[in-house]
Amino acid sequence: MDEKKYLSIQQICHSYQVSPSLLVALEEYELIEIEYTNQEGYLGIDELAKLERLLRLNQDLDINVAGLCVVHELLEERKRLREELNRLQRQMNRLSIF
């Protein structure tokens, strides 16, 4: 593993009171990235915010993993569209100066 910090899947399951199978399912849908060393799974701490958002949706709204995948894709698309809108607004502002 590289320089970034990791938490073991076992630690995460204990802290968030979730089953390892849920985390594996999230990985199978490519919602999180688990790295394996010596048959032990680890999640980078930079993935924790995403994991927490997914777990809240799963637990609070009872959204299954397939639904989480759809929600995640929609949120990513929304983020991309906002970035594009901001870029276009900056471009329009530059043009209106002339």
C-alpha positions in Angstrom: 0.0 0.0 0.0 1.2 3.5 -0.7 1.6 6.6 1.6 -2.0 7.4 2.2 -3.7 6.3 5.5 -6.0 3.3 5.7 -8.5 1.7 8.0 -9.1 -2.0 8.1 -12.5 -3.3 7.0 -12.8 -4.9 10.4 -12.3 -1.5 12.1 -14.8 0.2 9.8 -17.4 -2.6 10.4 -17.0 -2.3 14.1 -17.1 1.5 14.2 -20.1 1.9 11.8 -21.8 -1.3 12.9 -22.1 -2.6 9.4 -21.4 -6.1 8.0 -18.4 -6.7 5.8 -20.7 -8.0 3.1 -22.2 -4.5 2.7 -18.8 -3.1 2.1 -17.9 -5.8 -0.4 -21.2 -5.1 -2.2 -20.4 -1.4 -2.3 -17.0 -2.3 -3.8 -18.6 -4.6 -6.3 -20.7 -1.7 -7.5 -17.5 0.4 -7.6 -18.9 2.8 -5.1 -15.8 2.4 -2.8 -12.4 1.0 -3.4 -11.1 -1.6 -1.0 -7.4 -2.5 -1.2 -6.2 -5.9 -0.1 -3.0 -6.9 1.6 -2.5 -10.4 3.0 -6.2 -11.2 2.5 -7.1 -8.2 4.8 -9.2 -5.4 3.3 -8.4 -1.7 3.8 -10.2 1.4 2.9 -8.4 4.7 2.4 -9.4 7.4 4.8 -10.1 9.7 1.8 -13.0 7.3 1.0 -14.6 7.7 4.5 -16.8 10.7 3.6 -18.2 8.9 0.6 -18.7 5.7 2.7 -20.5 7.7 5.4 -22.8 9.3 2.8 -23.6 5.9 1.3 -24.2 4.3 4.8 -26.6 7.2 5.7 -28.6 6.7 2.5 -28.6 2.9 3.1 -29.6 3.0 6.8 -31.7 6.2 7.1 -33.6 5.9 3.8 -33.4 2.1 3.4 -31.8 2.3 -0.1 -30.3 -0.9 -1.3 -26.9 -1.1 -2.9 -28.3 -1.0 -6.5 -30.2 2.1 -5.5 -27.1 3.6 -3.9 -25.3 3.1 -7.3 -28.0 5.1 -9.1 -28.0 7.9 -6.4 -24.2 8.1 -6.6 -24.3 8.4 -10.4 -26.9 11.1 -10.2 -25.0 13.1 -7.6 -21.8 12.8 -9.7 -23.6 14.0 -12.7 -25.1 16.9 -10.7 -21.6 17.8 -9.6 -20.3 17.7 -13.1 -23.1 19.9 -14.4 -22.5 22.5 -11.7 -18.8 22.6 -12.6 -19.8 23.1 -16.2 -22.3 25.8 -15.4 -19.7 27.6 -13.3 -17.1 27.4 -16.1 -19.6 28.8 -18.6 -20.6 31.6 -16.3 -17.0 32.6 -15.8 -16.5 32.5 -19.6 -19.6 34.7 -20.1 -18.3 37.1 -17.5 -15.0 37.4 -19.3 -16.8 38.1 -22.6 -19.1 40.7 -21.1 -16.1 42.7 -20.0 -15.3 43.5 -23.6 
